[in-house]
Amino acid sequence: MEHRISIIDYVERGSSLYIQLEVQDAETEKQFREEVRFLDDLLYGELVHPEKSPLSESCRTAVIAYLKNHFNR
């Protein structure tokens, strides 16, 4: 099973991009619905934070890669 990432909604305000997403972590079989944000090219939020994220490491890195690719940041 693969990690599933769905963008629910997003809004751009100046150099900030706020993203509401839903993530299904294939390793833990848990689902999360959180908000993250880009400030210029930097991604912020507990969901993607290396020490605070509830996601498995492989899912966290997959979410980061997906969002950077999807929003060209």
MOFEN-V232391 format. One record per residue. N is the residue number from 0. SS is DSSP state (hx for helix, st for strand, lp for the rest). PHI is phi as a letter, one per 40 degrees, with the letter a starting at -180 (* if undefined). D_FIRST is the distance of its C-alpha to the first C-alpha in Angstrom with 2 decimals. Layout:
n={N;N}
ss={SS;SS}
phi={PHI;PHI}
d_first={D_FIRST;D_FIRST}
This chain:
n={0;1;2;3;4;5;6;7;8;9;10;11;12;13;14;15;16;17;18;19;20;21;22;23;24;25;26;27;28;29;30;31;32;33;34;35;36;37;38;39;40;41;42;43;44;45;46;47;48;49;50;51;52;53;54;55;56;57;58;59;60;61;62;63;64;65;66;67;68;69;70;71;72}
ss={lp;lp;lp;st;st;st;st;st;st;st;st;st;st;lp;lp;st;st;st;st;st;st;st;st;st;st;lp;lp;lp;lp;st;st;st;st;st;st;st;st;st;st;lp;lp;st;st;st;lp;hx;hx;hx;lp;lp;lp;lp;lp;lp;lp;lp;hx;hx;hx;hx;hx;hx;hx;hx;hx;hx;hx;hx;hx;hx;lp;lp;lp}
phi={*;b;c;b;b;b;c;c;a;a;a;b;b;g;c;b;b;c;b;c;b;b;b;b;c;c;c;c;f;b;b;b;b;a;b;b;a;c;b;f;b;c;b;b;h;c;c;b;c;c;b;b;c;c;c;c;c;c;c;d;c;c;c;c;c;c;c;c;c;c;b;f;b}
d_first={0.00;3.78;6.86;9.00;12.69;15.52;19.15;21.31;24.65;26.54;30.21;32.17;35.32;37.29;35.28;32.69;29.53;28.00;24.42;22.89;19.10;16.28;13.18;10.10;9.30;5.89;8.42;11.03;9.50;12.52;13.60;16.47;19.05;21.36;23.84;24.14;26.91;28.08;31.67;32.58;29.84;28.93;25.92;26.67;25.12;23.91;20.27;20.62;23.40;22.83;24.54;24.03;20.42;18.50;15.20;13.84;15.45;12.56;11.67;15.45;16.10;13.48;15.27;18.59;18.00;16.80;19.84;22.27;21.37;21.41;24.74;26.27;27.15}
